[in-house]
């Protein structure tokens, strides 16, 4: 899961639907990528960084946290 990316989206007042629309992909596709179900491509990551206008590096912005597994 990309918690830092989600936090940056909140700071920029962007929803998944808005960001997906700006990127030209579906909301479901972006949601799957943010949740870690599928991977971002480098061009997608660069586009998101540019659209959000963040000063974070790609490594910082797209740091992955493992999903919690409950027993």
Phi and psi restraints in degrees (range 20) as a CNS / XPLOR table:
assign (resid 1 and name C) (resid 2 and name N)
       (resid 2 and name CA) (resid 2 and name C) 1.0 -101.8 20.0 2
assign (resid 2 and name N) (resid 2 and name CA)
       (resid 2 and name C) (resid 3 and name N) 1.0 79.6 20.0 2
assign (resid 2 and name C) (resid 3 and name N)
       (resid 3 and name CA) (resid 3 and name C) 1.0 -68.0 20.0 2
assign (resid 3 and name N) (resid 3 and name CA)
       (resid 3 and name C) (resid 4 and name N) 1.0 -37.7 20.0 2
assign (resid 3 and name C) (resid 4 and name N)
       (resid 4 and name CA) (resid 4 and name C) 1.0 -67.3 20.0 2
assign (resid 4 and name N) (resid 4 and name CA)
       (resid 4 and name C) (resid 5 and name N) 1.0 -41.1 20.0 2
assign (resid 4 and name C) (resid 5 and name N)
       (resid 5 and name CA) (resid 5 and name C) 1.0 -59.8 20.0 2
assign (resid 5 and name N) (resid 5 and name CA)
       (resid 5 and name C) (resid 6 and name N) 1.0 -45.7 20.0 2
assign (resid 5 and name C) (resid 6 and name N)
       (resid 6 and name CA) (resid 6 and name C) 1.0 -59.6 20.0 2
assign (resid 6 and name N) (resid 6 and name CA)
       (resid 6 and name C) (resid 7 and name N) 1.0 -42.1 20.0 2
assign (resid 6 and name C) (resid 7 and name N)
       (resid 7 and name CA) (resid 7 and name C) 1.0 -63.6 20.0 2
assign (resid 7 and name N) (resid 7 and name CA)
       (resid 7 and name C) (resid 8 and name N) 1.0 -41.1 20.0 2
assign (resid 7 and name C) (resid 8 and name N)
       (resid 8 and name CA) (resid 8 and name C) 1.0 -66.0 20.0 2
assign (resid 8 and name N) (resid 8 and name CA)
       (resid 8 and name C) (resid 9 and name N) 1.0 -35.9 20.0 2
assign (resid 8 and name C) (resid 9 and name N)
       (resid 9 and name CA) (resid 9 and name C) 1.0 -63.6 20.0 2
assign (resid 9 and name N) (resid 9 and name CA)
       (resid 9 and name C) (resid 10 and name N) 1.0 -40.6 20.0 2
assign (resid 9 and name C) (resid 10 and name N)
       (resid 10 and name CA) (resid 10 and name C) 1.0 -64.4 20.0 2
assign (resid 10 and name N) (resid 10 and name CA)
       (resid 10 and name C) (resid 11 and name N) 1.0 -44.8 20.0 2
assign (resid 10 and name C) (resid 11 and name N)
       (resid 11 and name CA) (resid 11 and name C) 1.0 -58.3 20.0 2
assign (resid 11 and name N) (resid 11 and name CA)
       (resid 11 and name C) (resid 12 and name N) 1.0 -35.7 20.0 2
assign (resid 11 and name C) (resid 12 and name N)
       (resid 12 and name CA) (resid 12 and name C) 1.0 -91.2 20.0 2
assign (resid 12 and name N) (resid 12 and name CA)
       (resid 12 and name C) (resid 13 and name N) 1.0 4.1 20.0 2
assign (resid 12 and name C) (resid 13 and name N)
       (resid 13 and name CA) (resid 13 and name C) 1.0 56.7 20.0 2
assign (resid 13 and name N) (resid 13 and name CA)
       (resid 13 and name C) (resid 14 and name N) 1.0 44.8 20.0 2
assign (resid 13 and name C) (resid 14 and name N)
       (resid 14 and name CA) (resid 14 and name C) 1.0 -116.3 20.0 2
assign (resid 14 and name N) (resid 14 and name CA)
       (resid 14 and name C) (resid 15 and name N) 1.0 132.4 20.0 2
assign (resid 14 and name C) (resid 15 and name N)
       (resid 15 and name CA) (resid 15 and name C) 1.0 -91.0 20.0 2
assign (resid 15 and name N) (resid 15 and name CA)
       (resid 15 and name C) (resid 16 and name N) 1.0 167.1 20.0 2
assign (resid 15 and name C) (resid 16 and name N)
       (resid 16 and name CA) (resid 16 and name C) 1.0 -61.2 20.0 2
assign (resid 16 and name N) (resid 16 and name CA)
       (resid 16 and name C) (resid 17 and name N) 1.0 -41.7 20.0 2
assign (resid 16 and name C) (resid 17 and name N)
       (resid 17 and name CA) (resid 17 and name C) 1.0 -61.6 20.0 2
assign (resid 17 and name N) (resid 17 and name CA)
       (resid 17 and name C) (resid 18 and name N) 1.0 -44.4 20.0 2
assign (resid 17 and name C) (resid 18 and name N)
       (resid 18 and name CA) (resid 18 and name C) 1.0 -63.0 20.0 2
assign (resid 18 and name N) (resid 18 and name CA)
       (resid 18 and name C) (resid 19 and name N) 1.0 -48.2 20.0 2
assign (resid 18 and name C) (resid 19 and name N)
       (resid 19 and name CA) (resid 19 and name C) 1.0 -64.6 20.0 2
assign (resid 19 and name N) (resid 19 and name CA)
       (resid 19 and name C) (resid 20 and name N) 1.0 -42.3 20.0 2
assign (resid 19 and name C) (resid 20 and name N)
       (resid 20 and name CA) (resid 20 and name C) 1.0 -60.4 20.0 2
assign (resid 20 and name N) (resid 20 and name CA)
       (resid 20 and name C) (resid 21 and name N) 1.0 -42.9 20.0 2
assign (resid 20 and name C) (resid 21 and name N)
       (resid 21 and name CA) (resid 21 and name C) 1.0 -61.5 20.0 2
assign (resid 21 and name N) (resid 21 and name CA)
       (resid 21 and name C) (resid 22 and name N) 1.0 -43.5 20.0 2
assign (resid 21 and name C) (resid 22 and name N)
       (resid 22 and name CA) (resid 22 and name C) 1.0 -64.2 20.0 2
assign (resid 22 and name N) (resid 22 and name CA)
       (resid 22 and name C) (resid 23 and name N) 1.0 -30.5 20.0 2
assign (resid 22 and name C) (resid 23 and name N)
       (resid 23 and name CA) (resid 23 and name C) 1.0 -86.0 20.0 2
assign (resid 23 and name N) (resid 23 and name CA)
       (resid 23 and name C) (resid 24 and name N) 1.0 -16.2 20.0 2
assign (resid 23 and name C) (resid 24 and name N)
       (resid 24 and name CA) (resid 24 and name C) 1.0 80.2 20.0 2
assign (resid 24 and name N) (resid 24 and name CA)
       (resid 24 and name C) (resid 25 and name N) 1.0 27.7 20.0 2
assign (resid 24 and name C) (resid 25 and name N)
       (resid 25 and name CA) (resid 25 and name C) 1.0 -125.3 20.0 2
assign (resid 25 and name N) (resid 25 and name CA)
       (resid 25 and name C) (resid 26 and name N) 1.0 168.1 20.0 2
assign (resid 25 and name C) (resid 26 and name N)
       (resid 26 and name CA) (resid 26 and name C) 1.0 -77.7 20.0 2
assign (resid 26 and name N) (resid 26 and name CA)
       (resid 26 and name C) (resid 27 and name N) 1.0 156.5 20.0 2
assign (resid 26 and name C) (resid 27 and name N)
       (resid 27 and name CA) (resid 27 and name C) 1.0 -60.0 20.0 2
assign (resid 27 and name N) (resid 27 and name CA)
       (resid 27 and name C) (resid 28 and name N) 1.0 -41.8 20.0 2
assign (resid 27 and name C) (resid 28 and name N)
       (resid 28 and name CA) (resid 28 and name C) 1.0 -61.4 20.0 2
assign (resid 28 and name N) (resid 28 and name CA)
       (resid 28 and name C) (resid 29 and name N) 1.0 -42.1 20.0 2
assign (resid 28 and name C) (resid 29 and name N)
       (resid 29 and name CA) (resid 29 and name C) 1.0 -61.3 20.0 2
assign (resid 29 and name N) (resid 29 and name CA)
       (resid 29 and name C) (resid 30 and name N) 1.0 -46.9 20.0 2
assign (resid 29 and name C) (resid 30 and name N)
       (resid 30 and name CA) (resid 30 and name C) 1.0 -66.2 20.0 2
assign (resid 30 and name N) (resid 30 and name CA)
       (resid 30 and name C) (resid 31 and name N) 1.0 -40.2 20.0 2
assign (resid 30 and name C) (resid 31 and name N)
       (resid 31 and name CA) (resid 31 and name C) 1.0 -60.8 20.0 2
assign (resid 31 and name N) (resid 31 and name CA)
       (resid 31 and name C) (resid 32 and name N) 1.0 -42.7 20.0 2
assign (resid 31 and name C) (resid 32 and name N)
       (resid 32 and name CA) (resid 32 and name C) 1.0 -62.0 20.0 2
assign (resid 32 and name N) (resid 32 and name CA)
       (resid 32 and name C) (resid 33 and name N) 1.0 -38.2 20.0 2
assign (resid 32 and name C) (resid 33 and name N)
       (resid 33 and name CA) (resid 33 and name C) 1.0 -70.3 20.0 2
assign (resid 33 and name N) (resid 33 and name CA)
       (resid 33 and name C) (resid 34 and name N) 1.0 -43.8 20.0 2
assign (resid 33 and name C) (resid 34 and name N)
       (resid 34 and name CA) (resid 34 and name C) 1.0 -64.4 20.0 2
assign (resid 34 and name N) (resid 34 and name CA)
       (resid 34 and name C) (resid 35 and name N) 1.0 -37.3 20.0 2
assign (resid 34 and name C) (resid 35 and name N)
       (resid 35 and name CA) (resid 35 and name C) 1.0 -77.3 20.0 2
assign (resid 35 and name N) (resid 35 and name CA)
       (resid 35 and name C) (resid 36 and name N) 1.0 -7.0 20.0 2
assign (resid 35 and name C) (resid 36 and name N)
       (resid 36 and name CA) (resid 36 and name C) 1.0 86.2 20.0 2
assign (resid 36 and name N) (resid 36 and name CA)
       (resid 36 and name C) (resid 37 and name N) 1.0 9.8 20.0 2
assign (resid 36 and name C) (resid 37 and name N)
       (resid 37 and name CA) (resid 37 and name C) 1.0 -73.9 20.0 2
assign (resid 37 and name N) (resid 37 and name CA)
       (resid 37 and name C) (resid 38 and name N) 1.0 -33.3 20.0 2
assign (resid 37 and name C) (resid 38 and name N)
       (resid 38 and name CA) (resid 38 and name C) 1.0 -134.1 20.0 2
assign (resid 38 and name N) (resid 38 and name CA)
       (resid 38 and name C) (resid 39 and name N) 1.0 161.8 20.0 2
assign (resid 38 and name C) (resid 39 and name N)
       (resid 39 and name CA) (resid 39 and name C) 1.0 -92.2 20.0 2
assign (resid 39 and name N) (resid 39 and name CA)
       (resid 39 and name C) (resid 40 and name N) 1.0 150.7 20.0 2
assign (resid 39 and name C) (resid 40 and name N)
       (resid 40 and name CA) (resid 40 and name C) 1.0 -78.7 20.0 2
assign (resid 40 and name N) (resid 40 and name CA)
       (resid 40 and name C) (resid 41 and name N) 1.0 145.9 20.0 2
assign (resid 40 and name C) (resid 41 and name N)
       (resid 41 and name CA) (resid 41 and name C) 1.0 -84.5 20.0 2
assign (resid 41 and name N) (resid 41 and name CA)
       (resid 41 and name C) (resid 42 and name N) 1.0 161.8 20.0 2
assign (resid 41 and name C) (resid 42 and name N)
       (resid 42 and name CA) (resid 42 and name C) 1.0 -59.4 20.0 2
assign (resid 42 and name N) (resid 42 and name CA)
       (resid 42 and name C) (resid 43 and name N) 1.0 -46.8 20.0 2
assign (resid 42 and name C) (resid 43 and name N)
       (resid 43 and name CA) (resid 43 and name C) 1.0 -59.6 20.0 2
assign (resid 43 and name N) (resid 43 and name CA)
       (resid 43 and name C) (resid 44 and name N) 1.0 -37.0 20.0 2
assign (resid 43 and name C) (resid 44 and name N)
       (resid 44 and name CA) (resid 44 and name C) 1.0 -64.0 20.0 2
assign (resid 44 and name N) (resid 44 and name CA)
       (resid 44 and name C) (resid 45 and name N) 1.0 -44.8 20.0 2
assign (resid 44 and name C) (resid 45 and name N)
       (resid 45 and name CA) (resid 45 and name C) 1.0 -62.2 20.0 2
assign (resid 45 and name N) (resid 45 and name CA)
       (resid 45 and name C) (resid 46 and name N) 1.0 -43.0 20.0 2
assign (resid 45 and name C) (resid 46 and name N)
       (resid 46 and name CA) (resid 46 and name C) 1.0 -64.5 20.0 2
assign (resid 46 and name N) (resid 46 and name CA)
       (resid 46 and name C) (resid 47 and name N) 1.0 -39.4 20.0 2
assign (resid 46 and name C) (resid 47 and name N)
       (resid 47 and name CA) (resid 47 and name C) 1.0 -64.7 20.0 2
assign (resid 47 and name N) (resid 47 and name CA)
       (resid 47 and name C) (resid 48 and name N) 1.0 -44.2 20.0 2
assign (resid 47 and name C) (resid 48 and name N)
       (resid 48 and name CA) (resid 48 and name C) 1.0 -61.6 20.0 2
assign (resid 48 and name N) (resid 48 and name CA)
       (resid 48 and name C) (resid 49 and name N) 1.0 -45.6 20.0 2
assign (resid 48 and name C) (resid 49 and name N)
       (resid 49 and name CA) (resid 49 and name C) 1.0 -58.4 20.0 2
assign (resid 49 and name N) (resid 49 and name CA)
       (resid 49 and name C) (resid 50 and name N) 1.0 -43.4 20.0 2
assign (resid 49 and name C) (resid 50 and name N)
       (resid 50 and name CA) (resid 50 and name C) 1.0 -66.6 20.0 2
assign (resid 50 and name N) (resid 50 and name CA)
       (resid 50 and name C) (resid 51 and name N) 1.0 -45.5 20.0 2
assign (resid 50 and name C) (resid 51 and name N)
       (resid 51 and name CA) (resid 51 and name C) 1.0 -63.8 20.0 2
assign (resid 51 and name N) (resid 51 and name CA)
       (resid 51 and name C) (resid 52 and name N) 1.0 -35.7 20.0 2
assign (resid 51 and name C) (resid 52 and name N)
       (resid 52 and name CA) (resid 52 and name C) 1.0 -80.3 20.0 2
assign (resid 52 and name N) (resid 52 and name CA)
       (resid 52 and name C) (resid 53 and name N) 1.0 -19.5 20.0 2
assign (resid 52 and name C) (resid 53 and name N)
       (resid 53 and name CA) (resid 53 and name C) 1.0 65.9 20.0 2
assign (resid 53 and name N) (resid 53 and name CA)
       (resid 53 and name C) (resid 54 and name N) 1.0 28.3 20.0 2
assign (resid 53 and name C) (resid 54 and name N)
       (resid 54 and name CA) (resid 54 and name C) 1.0 -82.2 20.0 2
assign (resid 54 and name N) (resid 54 and name CA)
       (resid 54 and name C) (resid 55 and name N) 1.0 153.0 20.0 2
assign (resid 54 and name C) (resid 55 and name N)
       (resid 55 and name CA) (resid 55 and name C) 1.0 -93.3 20.0 2
assign (resid 55 and name N) (resid 55 and name CA)
       (resid 55 and name C) (resid 56 and name N) 1.0 -2.7 20.0 2
assign (resid 55 and name C) (resid 56 and name N)
       (resid 56 and name CA) (resid 56 and name C) 1.0 -66.1 20.0 2
assign (resid 56 and name N) (resid 56 and name CA)
       (resid 56 and name C) (resid 57 and name N) 1.0 147.6 20.0 2
assign (resid 56 and name C) (resid 57 and name N)
       (resid 57 and name CA) (resid 57 and name C) 1.0 -72.8 20.0 2
assign (resid 57 and name N) (resid 57 and name CA)
       (resid 57 and name C) (resid 58 and name N) 1.0 165.7 20.0 2
assign (resid 57 and name C) (resid 58 and name N)
       (resid 58 and name CA) (resid 58 and name C) 1.0 -60.4 20.0 2
assign (resid 58 and name N) (resid 58 and name CA)
       (resid 58 and name C) (resid 59 and name N) 1.0 -40.4 20.0 2
assign (resid 58 and name C) (resid 59 and name N)
       (resid 59 and name CA) (resid 59 and name C) 1.0 -61.1 20.0 2
assign (resid 59 and name N) (resid 59 and name CA)
       (resid 59 and name C) (resid 60 and name N) 1.0 -41.9 20.0 2
assign (resid 59 and name C) (resid 60 and name N)
       (resid 60 and name CA) (resid 60 and name C) 1.0 -69.0 20.0 2
assign (resid 60 and name N) (resid 60 and name CA)
       (resid 60 and name C) (resid 61 and name N) 1.0 -47.3 20.0 2
assign (resid 60 and name C) (resid 61 and name N)
       (resid 61 and name CA) (resid 61 and name C) 1.0 -64.6 20.0 2
assign (resid 61 and name N) (resid 61 and name CA)
       (resid 61 and name C) (resid 62 and name N) 1.0 -35.8 20.0 2
assign (resid 61 and name C) (resid 62 and name N)
       (resid 62 and name CA) (resid 62 and name C) 1.0 -108.0 20.0 2
assign (resid 62 and name N) (resid 62 and name CA)
       (resid 62 and name C) (resid 63 and name N) 1.0 25.0 20.0 2
assign (resid 62 and name C) (resid 63 and name N)
       (resid 63 and name CA) (resid 63 and name C) 1.0 -58.1 20.0 2
assign (resid 63 and name N) (resid 63 and name CA)
       (resid 63 and name C) (resid 64 and name N) 1.0 135.0 20.0 2
assign (resid 63 and name C) (resid 64 and name N)
       (resid 64 and name CA) (resid 64 and name C) 1.0 -103.6 20.0 2
assign (resid 64 and name N) (resid 64 and name CA)
       (resid 64 and name C) (resid 65 and name N) 1.0 131.8 20.0 2
assign (resid 64 and name C) (resid 65 and name N)
       (resid 65 and name CA) (resid 65 and name C) 1.0 -110.0 20.0 2
assign (resid 65 and name N) (resid 65 and name CA)
       (resid 65 and name C) (resid 66 and name N) 1.0 134.5 20.0 2
assign (resid 65 and name C) (resid 66 and name N)
       (resid 66 and name CA) (resid 66 and name C) 1.0 -67.1 20.0 2
assign (resid 66 and name N) (resid 66 and name CA)
       (resid 66 and name C) (resid 67 and name N) 1.0 146.3 20.0 2
assign (resid 66 and name C) (resid 67 and name N)
       (resid 67 and name CA) (resid 67 and name C) 1.0 -69.0 20.0 2
assign (resid 67 and name N) (resid 67 and name CA)
       (resid 67 and name C) (resid 68 and name N) 1.0 144.3 20.0 2
assign (resid 67 and name C) (resid 68 and name N)
       (resid 68 and name CA) (resid 68 and name C) 1.0 -76.4 20.0 2
assign (resid 68 and name N) (resid 68 and name CA)
       (resid 68 and name C) (resid 69 and name N) 1.0 134.9 20.0 2
assign (resid 68 and name C) (resid 69 and name N)
       (resid 69 and name CA) (resid 69 and name C) 1.0 -106.4 20.0 2
assign (resid 69 and name N) (resid 69 and name CA)
       (resid 69 and name C) (resid 70 and name N) 1.0 125.4 20.0 2
assign (resid 69 and name C) (resid 70 and name N)
       (resid 70 and name CA) (resid 70 and name C) 1.0 -101.6 20.0 2
assign (resid 70 and name N) (resid 70 and name CA)
       (resid 70 and name C) (resid 71 and name N) 1.0 140.5 20.0 2
